Amino acid sequence: MILDRVKPLDAILATAQKKSLHRSLGWLQLTLLGIGCVIGTGIFVLTAVGAQKAGPGLMVAFAIAGAVCIVAALCYAEIAAMIPVAGSAYTYSYATIGEFFAWTVGWALIMEYAIAASAVSVGWSGYFSGTVLGGLGIHLPVWLSAGPLALGGVEGGLINLPALLIALLVTGLLVIGTSESAKVNAVLVMIKVTALTAFVALTLTSAEFDTSHFNPFLPAGIFGGWGTGVGAVGAAATMFFAYVGFDAVSTAAEETKDPQRNVPIGLVGSLLFCTVFYILVAAGAIGTLGGQPLMDAMGLPLEAGSPELARQCALPQFADALVCSNEPLAHVLKVLGFTAVGNAIGLAAFVALPSVILVLIFGQTRIFFVMSRDGLLPERLSRVHPRFHTPHIVTIITGLAVAIGAAFFPVGQLADISNAGTLYAFAMVAIAVMVLRVKDPARRRHFRVPLVWLVAPATIIGCVLLFFNLPTAAMLFLPGWGALGVVIYFAYSRSRSHLGKGIVEVVDDVAGQETMVPMAPE
């Protein structure tokens, strides 16, 4: 049977219990942690993509995506507190619903993290080219700063060189070993929050703010149509990318005072704060500059990242359009005349986003590493460099894949594909929570999902709803990638699985070393 291999939860917990974690975090620290980890890539980079999908309905899209994340976060918190070890949803699935489904989750996470890192690299490239180089009077030719039109880039584009180079640079840093200081991360959080607060204050009080820009509010309706990826829900499926990172709060449950009270406050509080903040940013951007999407002949928004959208955005009359910008927030302020503040926001993104790329690539290699040590992938991949003491092989493989994706594809397409994998993983975590409630109801839980038989199904329904409102290409990519994974599982992994051979091995840290202190991906 393919569902007969479940890793013993007691063996996993025995390893976790060797750690003595001091419970020192309160609800305020958890809330601030969540805010810092969530605010980042999505709001800096994808605001233009979301506006193209939903127009002013982008504000509704943020609310929908935030609601799905809140219920998913509660499920994640319960199981993360029970199984506080490396491997994320892959490990949780292995300990509850078995090796086969754990493999599918791990395989999806490998894809999710790598493609998300590519998306962030492309977003960083937009701010680097527009704010940093543009501020110096340097303008990269189109063929060096955008992917080819055939892949959703712009006319005349050949390769996004800055995105390629930042991905390779971060990969190099991870190979030689690096650490992220909590103090550095705190500074980056302050930079991001301050920049966005300035944006909201300037745009909402600007003389250019005009309520007529919000009409029509939902140009593509709530649902734009099957497989179109447009409308408020289609935009929510993309803007889901702006919320990923809340798992930092759930994984801190073991270090939280009174987790039953403080974990849900931290999770829901940080997500609610970010949702309101995002809605205000969207309102400021659309109210001042306008956010109506460019439409096709059938009256639907052109697909974000499509060749036709790239062609129209190249026309002079759309030079200032929000939906055509690669650095949307900085672009809005520059058009309004706040050039210095716009440049400051661009610099904030330029400084903060590489750390997100680093964390995403690190997270992908951690999943890759644990699966390799479980025997499901070639164990050669989990070898550690003799000098740098890092899993250099998987890091280099991951970095090259990330760089290639960043070099040739637009940010919107990459984010949608990444979200498909994330939504699948979150749905599986919700299933795992319900399975454990039935199979092991007496197990100690530092945090219990309130109304689990309502919250967990709501998580699954929400993830399915968003998944089926992604563009068709993104929806098809996940099952295609999954089918490849199933072939590899039965052709290679199942026969070499350590658990299948009776070996129960728990890997909690990469080769027992600490190469960095990661923040959650944003």
C-alpha positions, -999 to 999 in steps of 0.1 A, spaced: 0 0 0 12 35 -8 -3 49 24 13 25 49 44 45 58 39 70 86 70 83 105 65 77 142 56 110 159 72 99 191 106 96 174 103 131 160 92 146 193 120 128 211 145 147 191 126 180 195 125 175 233 163 174 235 160 212 230 152 233 260 134 263 247 128 292 271 93 306 270 99 343 269 77 357 241 45 375 248 17 385 224 33 418 215 66 403 205 48 376 184 26 402 167 57 424 158 75 392 146 46 384 123 43 420 110 80 420 102 80 387 84 49 393 64 54 428 51 78 427 22 79 413 -13 42 412 -21 33 447 -13 65 462 -27 64 442 -60 29 428 -67 7 459 -62 8 466 -99 0 430 -108 -29 429 -84 -43 462 -98 -41 448 -133 -62 417 -122 -88 435 -100 -85 472 -104 -97 490 -73 -110 457 -62 -74 450 -51 -85 461 -17 -111 433 -16 -84 409 -28 -62 417 2 -91 411 25 -98 377 9 -62 366 9 -58 377 45 -89 358 57 -76 326 41 -42 331 57 -57 336 92 -75 303 92 -44 285 77 -21 301 103 -42 287 131 -39 252 117 -2 257 112 3 269 147 -12 238 163 9 213 144 41 234 144 39 236 182 35 198 183 63 190 158 89 218 162 115 204 139 129 211 105 110 202 73 79 223 77 47 209 62 67 180 47 77 167 82 41 173 95 26 153 67 52 125 72 42 121 108 4 122 102 -8 111 67 23 92 56 53 91 33 35 94 -1 16 125 8 47 139 26 66 134 -6 40 153 -26 41 182 -1 79 183 0 80 182 -38 56 211 -39 75 231 -13 108 226 -33 90 242 -63 73 269 -42 104 282 -24 126 282 -56 100 300 -77 92 324 -49 129 333 -47 128 339 -85 98 362 -81 115 383 -54 147 385 -75 126 399 -104 109 424 -80 143 435 -67 155 440 -102 127 465 -109 137 486 -79 174 483 -87 170 493 -123 144 521 -116 155 536 -84 192 529 -79 205 530 -115 178 554 -126 188 578 -98 224 576 -110 213 585 -145 221 549 -157 195 532 -178 199 495 -187 189 486 -222 157 466 -224 174 435 -236 194 434 -203 166 442 -179 136 421 -189 128 386 -200 118 379 -236 83 388 -248 75 352 -257 77 343 -220 57 373 -208 85 398 -207 87 430 -228 93 436 -264 131 437 -270 137 419 -238 163 391 -237 174 385 -201 168 401 -167 205 405 -158 200 422 -124 176 394 -113 200 367 -125 230 383 -107 212 389 -74 200 353 -73 236 340 -80 251 364 -54 227 352 -27 234 316 -36 271 322 -33 266 337 2 246 307 13 273 283 0 301 300 20 278 303 50 261 334 64 240 344 93 211 368 96 213 389 128 181 396 146 192 432 150 198 435 112 163 421 106 148 445 131 163 474 113 150 461 79 115 457 95 116 494 107 128 505 72 99 487 55 72 498 79 84 534 79 85 535 41 50 521 38 37 544 65 51 574 46 35 561 14 1 558 30 3 593 47 14 610 15 -10 594 -9 -42 595 13 -36 632 20 -25 642 -15 -44 667 -35 -43 642 -64 -65 617 -44 -97 614 -63 -126 590 -54 -135 588 -91 -104 566 -95 -123 538 -77 -151 536 -103 -157 510 -115 -146 493 -83 -147 458 -96 -141 460 -134 -138 423 -137 -162 414 -109 -155 392 -79 -148 362 -102 -132 371 -135 -139 337 -151 -125 302 -149 -87 300 -153 -84 338 -161 -68 347 -128 -85 381 -128 -113 396 -107 -111 401 -69 -106 364 -61 -81 360 -89 -61 389 -75 -64 374 -40 -48 342 -53 -18 363 -65 -17 387 -35 -16 356 -12 21 359 -19 21 391 1 12 372 33 35 342 33 58 344 63 33 342 91 46 307 99 74 325 118 48 332 145 35 296 146 70 281 148 77 303 178 49 286 198 75 266 218 91 298 230 59 316 239 45 323 273 9 311 276 7 299 240 -30 291 241 -36 328 245 -6 345 229 -2 325 197 -36 332 183 -33 369 193 1 371 175 -11 353 144 -45 370 140 -31 404 152 -2 405 128 -23 393 98 -51 418 106 -26 446 109 -10 437 76 -43 433 59 -55 468 70 -20 482 61 -22 466 26 -57 479 20 -45 514 29 -15 511 6 -38 500 -23 -63 528 -16 -35 554 -16 -20 541 -49 -53 537 -67 -69 569 -53 -40 591 -65 -27 575 -97 -57 553 -107 -56 516 -109 -80 506 -137 -66 476 -156 -58 475 -193 -86 455 -209 -88 431 -238 -114 431 -266 -138 410 -245 -138 435 -216 -116 415 -193 -82 426 -178 -52 415 -199 -33 387 -182 -5 400 -160 28 392 -176 12 386 -210 29 398 -242 -2 420 -251 0 438 -217 37 444 -223 29 459 -257 3 482 -244 24 493 -214 51 503 -239 27 529 -254 33 565 -243 -2 570 -229 4 543 -203 38 555 -192 25 566 -158 0 538 -153 2 519 -120 -4 486 -136 26 490 -159 52 498 -133 80 475 -121 84 495 -89 48 505 -82 50 522 -48 81 543 -57 65 550 -91 33 564 -76 52 589 -54 75 599 -82 45 607 -105 29 627 -76 61 648 -73 75 631 -41 106 620 -58 128 619 -27 103 598 -8 97 576 -38 134 570 -41 136 562 -4 109 536 -8 127 522 -37 159 520 -17 140 503 12 129 476 -12 164 474 -27 180 469 7 153 446 22 145 422 -6 178 403 -9 174 390 26 140 376 15 157 358 -14 183 344 10 156 331 34 136 315 5 166 297 -10 176 286 25 141 273 32 141 254 -1 175 238 6 163 228 41 134 209 26 156 194 0 182 184 26 157 167 50 141 148 21 176 137 10 185 126 45 153 106 46 165 87 16 137 101 -7 163 120 -28 199 110 -35 219 112 -3 247 129 -23 226 160 -23 228 162 15 266 163 16 281 191 35 310 212 22 342 203 41 353 239 46 321 260 46 300 233 64 269 241 42 248 218 20 266 232 -11 253 208 -37 216 215 -31 223 252 -26 240 255 -60 213 235 -78 186 256 -62 204 288 -69 209 280 -106 172 272 -110 162 304 -92 185 325 -113 172 309 -146 136 316 -136 144 351 -125 163 358 -158 134 350 -181 100 352 -165 79 381 -151 72 385 -114 34 379 -117 37 345 -134 63 334 -109 42 345 -79 12 326 -92 31 294 -97 47 297 -63 13 303 -47 -1 271 -62 25 251 -42 19 271 -10 -19 266 -12 -14 229 -16 10 227 14 -14 247 36 -44 226 27 -24 194 36 -14 210 70 -51 215 77 -58 179 68 -29 168 91 -44 188 120 -77 170 117 -61 136 112 -41 140 145 -72 152 163 -88 118 154 -57 95 156 -40 110 187 -65 132 206 -46 128 239 -14 141 226 -2 173 244 -8 204 223 8 237 233 -18 254 211 -51 241 200 -71 255 171 -104 268 183 -134 253 165 -110 231 146 -138 213 127 -148 247 113 -114 263 109 -96 234 93 -123 228 66 -125 265 60 -87 265 54 -90 237 28 -120 254 11 -102 288 10 -70 272 -4 -90 254 -31 -110 285 -39 -78 306 -44 -61 277 -63 -89 275 -89 -87 313 -94 -51 313 -104 -43 316 -141 -47 283 -160 -9 280 -166 -2 283 -128 -30 258 -120 -16 233 -145 20 237 -134 14 222 -100 -2 189 -112 24 187 -139 52 192 -114 34 168 -90 31 141 -117 68 143 -123 73 139 -85 51 109 -84 71 92 -112 103 99 -93 88 86 -60 78 53 -74 109 49 -97 135 59 -71 124 73 -37 100 46 -24 126 18 -27 153 39 -11 133 54 17 149 50 51 116 46 67 107 18 42 140 1 53 130 4 89 154 33 97 139 60 117 161 91 115 152 126 125 172 155 111 166 188 129 195 209 118 216 209 87 244 186 97 240 198 132 253 232 124 238 267 125 247 285 93 221 312 98 191 323 119 164 325 93 134 347 92 103 334 76 99 341 39 78 371 30 
